[in-house]
Amino acid sequence: MKKPTVEELREYAKSIGYTNFDAEYFWHYNQSRGWMVGKHPMKNWKDAVWVWRRNAPKFGSDRKMTYKTRQDKINELNRRKQELMRTNAPYWKIHEINMQLSKL
């Protein structure tokens, strides 16, 4: 398989209506893995982009959160946690926030 350029990735994503596709991220992600899918060489990068698009909702927008956005989310969760602790909220509510923080 001929490796695509970032521009080819952008053009293809646009042609299938994948408007929030980050071509550079996709390219570097696959380049770092030697353009392998599991233990097998990638056969068709267009299919990989299509699958990437289909799987995007599973990973949510937090997957590629910028530092500022990530830090804002951490700060907000910590504020909520402090408020819950101050009001003697049930442990499970605080635990839920701790779980969210651990995923960031």
VMD Tcl script that draws the C-alpha trace (Angstrom):
set ca {
  {0.00 0.00 0.00}
  {1.23 3.47 -0.87}
  {1.11 5.66 2.22}
  {-1.19 8.67 1.79}
  {-0.08 12.24 2.32}
  {-1.80 14.40 4.90}
  {-3.38 16.33 2.03}
  {-4.74 13.13 0.44}
  {-6.23 12.20 3.81}
  {-7.88 15.62 4.14}
  {-9.32 15.46 0.62}
  {-10.71 11.96 1.12}
  {-12.24 12.81 4.50}
  {-13.88 15.87 2.98}
  {-15.25 13.77 0.10}
  {-17.03 11.42 2.54}
  {-18.32 14.29 4.69}
  {-15.96 13.72 7.61}
  {-15.60 17.39 8.47}
  {-13.87 17.23 11.87}
  {-11.20 14.74 10.77}
  {-7.67 15.52 11.96}
  {-5.57 14.26 9.07}
  {-2.24 15.01 10.74}
  {-3.20 13.10 13.87}
  {-4.39 10.13 11.79}
  {-1.20 10.17 9.71}
  {1.13 10.31 12.73}
  {-0.93 7.73 14.61}
  {-0.56 5.23 11.77}
  {3.03 6.21 10.96}
  {4.01 5.46 14.56}
  {2.52 1.99 14.18}
  {4.16 1.28 10.84}
  {0.78 1.46 9.04}
  {-0.17 -1.83 10.66}
  {-3.63 -2.97 11.70}
  {-2.97 -5.31 14.57}
  {-0.23 -7.61 13.24}
  {-1.08 -7.05 9.57}
  {-0.06 -4.30 7.15}
  {-2.83 -1.84 6.37}
  {-4.32 -2.73 2.99}
  {-6.48 0.30 2.29}
  {-6.07 3.66 4.02}
  {-9.44 4.89 2.71}
  {-11.19 2.08 4.53}
  {-9.17 2.93 7.64}
  {-10.40 6.55 7.48}
  {-13.97 5.30 7.07}
  {-13.64 3.02 10.11}
  {-11.96 5.86 12.07}
  {-15.02 8.00 11.30}
  {-17.44 5.25 12.32}
  {-15.59 4.68 15.61}
  {-15.16 8.36 16.51}
  {-18.30 8.50 18.72}
  {-16.96 5.61 20.84}
  {-13.97 7.67 21.87}
  {-15.70 11.03 22.24}
  {-14.23 14.45 21.87}
  {-12.11 14.03 25.02}
  {-9.81 11.69 23.12}
  {-7.89 14.58 21.62}
  {-8.61 17.26 24.16}
  {-6.24 20.20 24.09}
  {-4.32 20.98 27.26}
  {-6.34 24.13 27.96}
  {-9.64 22.34 27.47}
  {-8.43 19.36 29.49}
  {-7.22 21.57 32.31}
  {-10.53 23.47 32.30}
  {-12.40 20.17 32.66}
  {-10.13 19.06 35.52}
  {-10.64 22.38 37.28}
  {-14.42 22.16 36.90}
  {-14.53 18.59 38.23}
  {-12.34 19.55 41.19}
  {-14.65 22.51 41.98}
  {-17.67 20.19 41.90}
  {-15.84 17.67 44.09}
  {-14.98 20.35 46.66}
  {-18.60 21.52 46.71}
  {-19.82 17.96 47.29}
  {-17.31 17.45 50.08}
  {-18.29 20.74 51.70}
  {-21.98 19.73 51.70}
  {-21.28 16.21 53.01}
  {-22.62 14.59 49.83}
  {-22.78 10.79 49.60}
  {-19.47 9.07 48.92}
  {-20.63 7.64 45.59}
  {-21.11 11.13 44.12}
  {-17.54 12.06 44.98}
  {-16.37 8.69 43.67}
  {-18.06 9.38 40.31}
  {-16.08 12.60 39.96}
  {-12.86 10.81 40.93}
  {-13.56 8.27 38.18}
  {-14.06 11.05 35.63}
  {-10.82 12.69 36.75}
  {-8.93 9.42 36.40}
  {-9.96 9.21 32.74}
  {-8.45 12.58 31.91}
}
mol new
graphics top color blue
foreach p $ca { graphics top sphere $p radius 0.5 }
foreach p [lrange $ca 0 end-1] q [lrange $ca 1 end] { graphics top cylinder $p $q radius 0.2 }
display resetview
